[in-house]
């Protein structure tokens, strides 16, 4: 399996490509990372150093990858935080080129925009760009609950409302949707859910304990792992079970280590060989 991953990169810690590439490689995936920024660390620290790459520079790197004949062998394009419309346009052009060369290839978009309690943390105009131009072009999307509500234009408080919002977003293009950090009226206190809807409309959910940690990079890991497992198995339920187990193991080790950065390296066996410790139930 070959995945072209167009995301940010940091030297210290794990976000963007620095969170997605290693887990994919541990699953045996060949990854071609194209970086949109190269920062010293993620911006959650409040200070960082390094360049934001110009859209033309990102395009040139991708052009060089194509010149090696690689785009015609890509099974998927993966993107996360896009930063600006210019880089987003490069990503969309790349998706179109990959699908021209390999029609069966898919585009997985993690529509990074914001989160509950934080609101939007991207610059003005990006949420609308993601909703109106990027998400309709994606085959797979992995929003969190906050981002799903924005994409659907509604506030969802019950599980049924979450499923309705997913269906409305799927009508605009994406066939597979994974929603993370789902909290609804019927959920048991102290837990959180992941909800997945596949191309056939079948819906699944899994429930995990809500851990006292909100680290950067887990969404990037989740999107990468869900894409890889979905492509490998063709089963949203299996992909959901494996992702939930792997990401929960990463969070547990991060808490135990008392670190701000997620413990990807220490959790690599749980990534490569997930135990599927959380049951997946079919919703419809």
BAMAR-191489 format. One line per 5 residues: number of its first residue (from 1); for each residue x, y, z of N, C-alpha, C, O. Coordinates in steps of 0.05 Angstrom, whole numbers. Example, Ala and Ser with C-alpha at 12.3 -4.5 7.8 and 13.67 -1.06 7.14 Angstrom:
% BAMAR-191489
1> 264,-114,156,246,-90,156,264,-66,156,285,-66,169 ~ 257,-45,142,273,-21,143,258,1,157,268,23,161
//
This chain:
% BAMAR-191489
1> 17,-24,0,0,0,0,18,25,0,37,27,15 ~ 11,44,-17,26,69,-19,8,93,-13,-14,96,-24 ~ 16,110,6,1,133,13,18,159,11,39,160,22 ~ 7,178,-4,20,205,-6,7,222,16,-17,227,16 ~ 23,230,36,13,245,59,23,273,58,47,278,60
6> 5,292,55,12,321,53,2,335,78,-21,340,82 ~ 21,341,95,15,352,122,38,369,132,59,371,119 ~ 34,380,156,55,394,170,76,374,180,71,350,180 ~ 98,385,190,119,369,201,133,384,224,136,409,222 ~ 140,370,245,155,382,267,180,366,273,180,341,269
11> 201,379,281,226,365,289,222,351,316,232,329,320 ~ 209,365,335,206,355,362,176,349,366,159,366,364 ~ 171,324,374,143,316,379,130,303,356,142,295,336 ~ 103,301,358,88,285,339,62,298,331,42,295,345 ~ 62,313,310,37,323,297,41,322,267,63,319,258
16> 19,323,252,20,322,223,34,298,213,30,276,223 ~ 52,301,194,67,279,183,85,266,205,91,242,204 ~ 93,282,224,110,272,246,94,253,264,105,240,281 ~ 67,253,261,50,235,276,39,213,259,34,191,269 ~ 36,218,233,23,199,215,42,179,202,35,156,198
21> 66,188,195,84,171,179,93,146,194,91,124,183 ~ 103,148,218,113,125,233,92,104,238,97,80,233 ~ 68,111,247,47,90,250,41,76,224,37,51,224 ~ 39,91,202,34,78,177,56,59,169,51,37,159 ~ 81,67,173,103,49,167,103,24,184,110,3,175
26> 95,27,210,93,3,227,72,-16,218,73,-40,224 ~ 53,-6,202,32,-24,190,41,-35,164,26,-50,151 ~ 66,-28,155,76,-38,130,69,-22,106,71,-31,83 ~ 60,3,111,52,20,89,76,37,79,92,46,95 ~ 78,39,53,98,57,42,87,85,41,66,90,29
31> 100,104,55,90,131,58,108,151,44,133,149,47 ~ 97,169,29,112,190,16,103,217,29,83,229,20 ~ 117,226,49,109,250,63,117,276,48,141,279,40 ~ 98,293,44,104,320,33,96,339,55,73,340,64 ~ 115,355,64,111,373,86,102,401,77,112,412,57
36> 82,412,91,72,439,85,85,460,103,86,483,96 ~ 95,451,126,111,468,144,133,450,155,130,426,156 ~ 154,463,165,174,448,180,181,464,205,200,481,204 ~ 166,460,226,170,475,251,187,459,271,190,435,268 ~ 197,474,290,212,461,311,195,444,328,203,423,338
41> 170,452,333,151,439,350,123,448,343,120,468,328 ~ 102,435,353,75,444,346,68,470,360,81,478,380 ~ 49,484,349,43,511,357,29,513,384,26,535,394 ~ 21,490,394,8,491,421,26,500,443,16,508,464 ~ 52,500,438,71,510,458,71,541,460,80,552,479
46> 59,553,440,59,582,439,83,595,426,82,618,417 ~ 104,580,424,129,590,410,139,567,392,138,544,400 ~ 149,574,369,160,554,351,178,569,331,176,593,328 ~ 194,553,318,212,564,297,210,547,272,202,524,273 ~ 218,559,249,218,543,225,199,555,204,183,573,210
51> 201,545,179,187,557,157,159,545,151,155,521,155 ~ 141,563,143,116,555,130,122,554,100,129,574,88 ~ 120,531,88,128,528,60,108,541,41,83,539,46 ~ 118,554,21,100,567,1,86,545,-15,97,523,-19 ~ 62,551,-24,46,532,-40,62,523,-64,61,499,-72
56> 76,541,-77,92,533,-101,114,513,-94,121,495,-109 ~ 126,516,-70,146,497,-61,134,469,-56,146,449,-64 ~ 111,469,-44,97,443,-40,90,430,-67,94,406,-70 ~ 81,446,-85,74,436,-112,99,425,-126,97,404,-140 ~ 122,438,-123,147,428,-135,155,401,-124,164,384,-139
61> 153,398,-98,160,372,-86,142,350,-98,151,329,-105 ~ 116,355,-99,97,336,-110,103,330,-139,101,307,-148 ~ 111,351,-154,118,347,-182,142,328,-185,143,311,-202 ~ 161,332,-167,184,314,-167,177,285,-161,188,266,-172 ~ 158,281,-142,148,254,-136,135,242,-161,139,218,-167
66> 119,258,-175,106,248,-199,127,241,-220,123,221,-235 ~ 148,256,-222,169,250,-242,183,224,-237,195,213,-255 ~ 181,214,-213,192,188,-207,172,166,-213,178,142,-210 ~ 149,173,-223,128,154,-230,112,144,-207,97,125,-209 ~ 114,158,-184,102,148,-159,72,153,-158,57,136,-148
71> 62,176,-168,34,182,-165,16,161,-178,-6,157,-168 ~ 25,149,-199,9,129,-213,7,103,-196,-9,86,-202 ~ 23,101,-175,22,78,-157,10,84,-130,10,67,-112 ~ 0,108,-127,-11,116,-101,-39,103,-97,-56,103,-114 ~ -43,91,-73,-69,81,-66,-86,102,-52,-111,100,-53
76> -73,122,-41,-89,143,-27,-72,168,-23,-48,167,-23 ~ -87,190,-21,-75,216,-12,-87,222,15,-111,219,19 ~ -70,230,34,-79,236,61,-71,265,66,-49,274,61 ~ -90,281,77,-83,308,85,-95,314,112,-115,303,121 ~ -82,333,127,-91,342,153,-94,372,152,-107,384,135
81> -82,385,172,-82,414,174,-70,427,149,-48,420,141 ~ -85,445,136,-77,455,110,-66,484,112,-51,492,94 ~ -72,499,132,-60,525,136,-72,547,120,-78,568,131 ~ -75,544,94,-85,565,77,-97,554,52,-93,531,44 ~ -113,571,39,-127,562,14,-107,555,-8,-113,537,-24
86> -84,569,-8,-65,563,-30,-54,535,-28,-52,521,-48 ~ -46,526,-4,-37,499,-1,-60,479,-5,-56,458,-17 ~ -84,487,4,-107,470,0,-112,466,-30,-119,443,-38 ~ -108,486,-46,-112,483,-75,-92,464,-87,-98,449,-105 ~ -67,465,-77,-46,446,-86,-55,417,-80,-51,399,-96
91> -65,413,-56,-74,387,-48,-96,377,-66,-95,354,-75 ~ -116,394,-71,-138,386,-89,-128,380,-117,-138,361,-130 ~ -109,396,-127,-98,391,-154,-84,364,-154,-85,349,-173 ~ -70,358,-132,-55,332,-130,-75,309,-129,-70,289,-142 ~ -96,312,-114,-116,291,-113,-127,285,-141,-130,262,-149
96> -133,307,-156,-144,303,-183,-124,289,-201,-131,272,-217 ~ -98,296,-198,-77,284,-215,-74,254,-207,-71,237,-225 ~ -74,248,-182,-71,220,-173,-94,204,-184,-90,181,-193 ~ -118,214,-182,-142,199,-191,-142,197,-222,-153,178,-233 ~ -130,216,-235,-128,214,-264,-109,191,-272,-115,176,-290
101> -88,189,-257,-68,167,-262,-77,140,-251,-70,119,-262 ~ -92,141,-229,-100,116,-216,-129,121,-205,-132,129,-182 ~ -149,115,-221,-177,122,-214,-186,109,-188,-204,120,-175 ~ -175,87,-181,-185,73,-156,-173,85,-131,-181,78,-109 ~ -154,104,-133,-142,116,-110,-163,133,-95,-182,143,-107
106> -159,136,-69,-178,151,-52,-164,175,-39,-140,176,-36 ~ -181,194,-31,-171,217,-17,-183,217,11,-208,218,14 ~ -166,216,32,-175,217,60,-167,245,71,-144,252,72 ~ -187,260,80,-183,287,91,-190,287,120,-213,281,127 ~ -171,295,136,-178,302,164,-183,332,164,-164,348,163
111> -208,341,166,-214,369,163,-209,385,188,-227,393,202 ~ -184,389,194,-175,402,218,-184,432,219,-176,447,202 ~ -201,438,238,-212,466,240,-214,476,268,-208,499,274 ~ -222,458,286,-227,467,314,-235,444,331,-233,421,324 ~ -245,450,355,-252,430,375,-271,442,396,-272,466,399
116> -285,424,410,-302,433,431,-286,447,453,-265,438,461 ~ -296,470,462,-282,484,483,-261,504,472,-254,523,486 ~ -252,499,448,-232,517,436,-243,533,413,-233,555,406 ~ -265,523,401,-275,536,377,-256,531,354,-240,513,354 ~ -258,549,334,-240,547,311,-212,557,319,-210,578,331
121> -192,542,310,-165,552,315,-149,555,289,-125,558,289 ~ -163,555,266,-151,561,241,-158,589,233,-176,601,244 ~ -144,600,213,-149,628,206,-176,631,192,-186,612,180 ~ -188,655,193,-214,659,181,-214,651,151,-195,656,136 ~ -236,639,143,-239,630,115,-232,601,111,-243,588,93
126> -216,589,129,-208,561,125,-231,542,130,-235,524,115 ~ -247,546,152,-270,528,155,-289,527,131,-298,506,123 ~ -295,550,120,-312,551,96,-299,537,72,-312,523,57 ~ -273,541,69,-258,529,48,-259,498,51,-263,484,31 ~ -255,488,75,-256,460,80,-284,449,74,-287,428,61
131> -304,463,83,-332,453,80,-341,454,51,-353,435,41 ~ -334,475,37,-345,479,10,-329,468,-13,-339,460,-33 ~ -302,466,-9,-285,458,-31,-270,432,-26,-266,415,-44 ~ -261,427,-1,-244,404,4,-261,379,11,-258,359,-2 ~ -278,381,31,-294,358,39,-310,345,16,-311,321,15
136> -322,361,-2,-337,348,-23,-319,332,-42,-329,314,-57 ~ -294,337,-42,-275,322,-60,-264,297,-46,-250,281,-59 ~ -269,294,-21,-257,273,-6,-274,247,-8,-298,249,-10 ~ -261,224,-6,-274,199,-5,-278,190,24,-298,177,31 ~ -260,198,41,-260,191,70,-254,217,85,-235,231,79
141> -270,222,106,-263,244,124,-264,235,153,-278,216,160 ~ -248,249,170,-246,241,198,-249,265,217,-231,271,232 ~ -272,278,216,-275,302,233,-280,294,262,-288,271,268 ~ -274,312,281,-284,308,308,-313,318,310,-324,328,290 ~ -325,315,333,-353,321,336,-359,351,330,-378,357,316
146> -342,368,339,-344,397,334,-344,403,304,-360,418,294 ~ -324,390,290,-321,395,261,-344,383,246,-353,395,226 ~ -355,360,254,-379,349,241,-402,369,243,-416,373,223 ~ -407,380,266,-429,399,269,-426,422,250,-446,431,239 ~ -401,432,247,-398,455,229,-403,446,200,-417,460,185
151> -393,423,192,-396,413,165,-426,409,158,-434,414,136 ~ -441,400,178,-469,394,174,-487,419,178,-510,419,170 ~ -475,440,191,-491,464,196,-512,460,218,-533,472,217 ~ -506,442,237,-526,437,258,-511,429,283,-489,419,283 ~ -525,433,306,-514,424,332,-526,397,338,-551,394,339
156> -510,377,343,-519,350,348,-516,342,377,-494,345,388 ~ -537,334,390,-537,327,419,-544,298,425,-538,288,447 ~ -555,284,406,-562,256,409,-547,240,388,-537,251,368 ~ -545,214,393,-531,197,373,-546,197,347,-533,196,326 ~ -572,197,348,-588,197,323,-582,223,307,-580,222,283
161> -579,245,321,-573,270,308,-545,270,296,-540,281,274 ~ -526,256,309,-499,253,298,-501,237,272,-488,245,252 ~ -516,216,271,-519,200,247,-532,215,225,-524,213,201 ~ -552,231,231,-565,248,211,-545,268,199,-545,273,175 ~ -529,280,216,-509,299,207,-488,286,189,-481,297,168
166> -480,262,196,-461,247,179,-474,242,152,-461,245,131 ~ -499,233,152,-512,228,126,-514,253,109,-510,251,84 ~ -519,275,121,-521,300,106,-493,307,94,-492,317,71 ~ -472,303,108,-445,309,98,-438,289,76,-425,296,56 ~ -446,264,80,-440,243,60,-454,249,33,-443,242,12
171> -477,262,34,-491,268,9,-475,288,-8,-481,290,-32 ~ -456,302,4,-440,322,-11,-415,310,-23,-401,324,-38 ~ -409,284,-17,-385,273,-30,-372,250,-15,-369,229,-27 ~ -364,254,10,-349,232,24,-366,207,27,-390,209,34 ~ -354,184,22,-370,159,25,-366,147,52,-384,133,62
176> -342,151,64,-336,140,90,-330,163,109,-315,181,103 ~ -342,161,133,-338,183,153,-332,170,180,-347,152,189 ~ -311,179,192,-305,171,220,-306,197,237,-293,217,231 ~ -322,197,258,-325,220,275,-313,213,302,-320,193,315 ~ -294,229,311,-280,224,336,-291,242,358,-305,262,353
181> -285,236,383,-292,252,407,-322,258,408,-330,280,414 ~ -338,237,402,-367,241,402,-378,239,431,-374,219,445 ~ -392,260,439,-405,262,464,-435,268,459,-441,288,446 ~ -453,251,469,-481,255,464,-497,250,489,-487,242,509 ~ -523,256,487,-540,256,511,-542,229,525,-547,227,549
186> -539,207,509,-544,181,520,-518,166,528,-519,143,536 ~ -496,180,525,-470,166,531,-466,164,561,-474,181,576 ~ -453,142,569,-447,138,598,-427,159,607,-407,163,593 ~ -431,171,630,-411,191,639,-383,178,641,-380,155,648 ~ -363,195,634,-336,185,635,-327,169,611,-306,156,612
191> -343,170,590,-336,155,566,-339,174,542,-350,196,543 ~ -327,165,520,-329,180,494,-331,159,472,-323,136,475 ~ -343,167,450,-347,148,428,-334,157,402,-329,180,397 ~ -329,137,386,-322,141,358,-344,128,341,-353,106,347 ~ -353,142,321,-375,133,304,-365,133,275,-353,152,265
196> -370,110,261,-362,107,233,-386,100,216,-402,83,224 ~ -388,112,193,-408,104,173,-393,97,147,-377,113,138 ~ -399,74,137,-385,64,113,-399,72,87,-420,85,87 ~ -388,63,65,-398,71,39,-426,60,34,-441,72,19 ~ -433,38,47,-460,27,44,-481,39,63,-504,30,63
201> -472,58,80,-490,70,99,-492,57,125,-505,67,144 ~ -479,34,128,-479,20,154,-463,37,174,-442,48,168 ~ -473,38,199,-461,55,219,-452,38,243,-466,19,251 ~ -430,46,255,-418,31,277,-408,51,298,-402,74,292 ~ -406,42,323,-395,58,344,-379,41,363,-385,17,367
206> -360,53,376,-346,40,398,-342,61,420,-338,85,415 ~ -342,51,445,-341,68,468,-315,63,483,-309,39,488 ~ -301,84,491,-277,81,507,-278,99,531,-294,118,531 ~ -263,93,552,-262,112,574,-251,140,565,-235,141,547 ~ -262,161,577,-253,188,570,-229,194,588,-232,199,612
211> -205,194,577,-181,198,592,-176,228,597,-183,244,581 ~ -163,234,619,-157,263,626,-133,274,612,-113,281,624 ~ -135,275,585,-113,284,569,-123,294,542,-140,282,531 ~ -112,316,533,-119,327,507,-93,334,491,-87,357,487 ~ -78,314,483,-52,319,470,-55,326,441,-75,319,428
216> -36,340,431,-35,346,402,-26,321,387,-9,306,397 ~ -37,317,363,-27,296,345,-44,271,344,-41,255,326 ~ -62,267,364,-77,242,364,-97,241,340,-102,219,329 ~ -107,264,332,-125,264,309,-110,256,284,-121,243,266 ~ -85,265,282,-68,258,258,-63,228,258,-64,215,236
221> -57,216,281,-53,187,283,-79,172,276,-78,153,261 ~ -101,182,286,-127,169,281,-133,168,252,-141,147,241 ~ -131,191,238,-137,192,210,-120,173,194,-129,159,176 ~ -94,173,200,-75,155,185,-82,126,189,-83,111,170 ~ -86,118,214,-92,90,220,-119,81,208,-121,59,198
226> -139,99,210,-165,91,199,-163,87,169,-174,68,158 ~ -150,105,155,-146,102,126,-132,76,120,-142,61,102 ~ -111,70,133,-95,45,127,-112,20,133,-113,2,116 ~ -125,19,156,-141,-4,162,-165,-7,145,-173,-30,138 ~ -177,15,137,-201,13,119,-192,3,92,-206,-13,80
231> -170,13,81,-160,4,55,-152,-26,57,-157,-41,38 ~ -140,-34,79,-130,-61,81,-153,-82,84,-151,-104,74 ~ -174,-74,99,-195,-93,105,-221,-89,91,-237,-107,87 ~ -226,-64,82,-252,-58,70,-275,-57,89,-298,-55,81 ~ -268,-58,116,-289,-60,136,-287,-36,155,-267,-34,170
236> -307,-18,155,-306,4,175,-307,-6,203,-294,6,221 ~ -321,-28,209,-322,-38,236,-295,-48,246,-287,-42,268 ~ -281,-62,229,-254,-72,236,-235,-49,239,-219,-48,259 ~ -236,-30,221,-218,-6,222,-224,9,248,-205,18,261 ~ -249,12,255,-257,26,279,-246,13,304,-235,26,322
241> -248,-14,305,-239,-29,329,-209,-26,332,-199,-22,354 ~ -194,-28,310,-165,-27,311,-155,1,319,-137,4,335 ~ -168,21,307,-160,49,313,-165,56,342,-148,67,355 ~ -188,49,352,-195,55,380,-175,42,399,-166,55,418 ~ -167,17,394,-148,4,412,-120,16,410,-108,21,431
246> -111,22,386,-84,33,383,-82,61,395,-63,67,410 ~ -101,78,389,-100,106,399,-103,106,430,-91,123,443 ~ -121,89,440,-124,88,469,-98,80,483,-90,91,504 ~ -84,61,471,-58,52,482,-38,75,482,-22,78,500 ~ -38,91,460,-20,114,459,-26,133,481,-8,144,494
251> -52,139,486,-60,157,507,-52,147,534,-43,162,551 ~ -57,121,539,-50,110,565,-20,113,571,-12,120,593 ~ -3,107,551,25,109,555,34,138,558,53,144,573 ~ 21,156,545,27,184,548,21,194,576,37,209,588 ~ -1,186,587,-8,193,614,12,181,634,21,194,652
256> 19,155,630,37,142,648,65,155,647,79,156,667 ~ 73,164,623,99,177,621,100,205,631,121,216,636 ~ 76,217,634,75,245,643,86,265,624,97,285,632 ~ 83,259,598,95,276,577,73,291,562,49,283,562 ~ 81,313,550,62,329,534,59,317,506,38,318,494
261> 81,305,496,81,293,469,71,264,471,79,249,489 ~ 55,256,452,44,229,452,66,208,449,86,212,434 ~ 63,185,462,83,164,463,80,145,440,72,122,443 ~ 86,154,416,83,138,392,103,115,391,96,92,386 ~ 128,121,397,149,101,394,144,78,415,146,55,408
266> 138,86,439,133,66,460,108,49,455,106,27,465 ~ 90,59,438,65,45,433,65,31,406,44,23,396 ~ 88,28,394,89,18,366,78,-10,363,67,-16,342 ~ 82,-27,383,71,-54,381,40,-54,381,28,-70,368 ~ 29,-36,397,0,-33,397,-11,-21,371,-34,-25,364
271> 6,-7,357,-2,4,331,0,-18,310,-18,-21,293 ~ 22,-33,310,27,-54,290,9,-78,294,1,-91,275 ~ 2,-84,320,-14,-108,326,-36,-100,346,-34,-109,370 ~ -56,-85,338,-77,-76,357,-93,-100,367,-98,-119,353 ~ -100,-99,393,-114,-121,406,-144,-120,403,-158,-139,411
276> -155,-99,393,-184,-95,389,-198,-99,417,-215,-116,419 ~ -190,-84,436,-200,-87,463,-227,-74,469,-238,-79,490 ~ -237,-58,450,-263,-46,454,-283,-57,433,-278,-57,409 ~ -306,-65,443,-326,-77,425,-338,-56,407,-341,-33,414 ~ -344,-64,383,-357,-47,363,-386,-56,360,-391,-80,355
281> -405,-38,362,-433,-45,359,-444,-32,333,-437,-10,326 ~ -461,-46,320,-474,-36,295,-498,-19,303,-515,-28,319 ~ -499,5,292,-521,23,299,-544,20,279,-568,25,286 ~ -538,13,255,-559,9,234,-548,-8,211,-563,-14,192
//
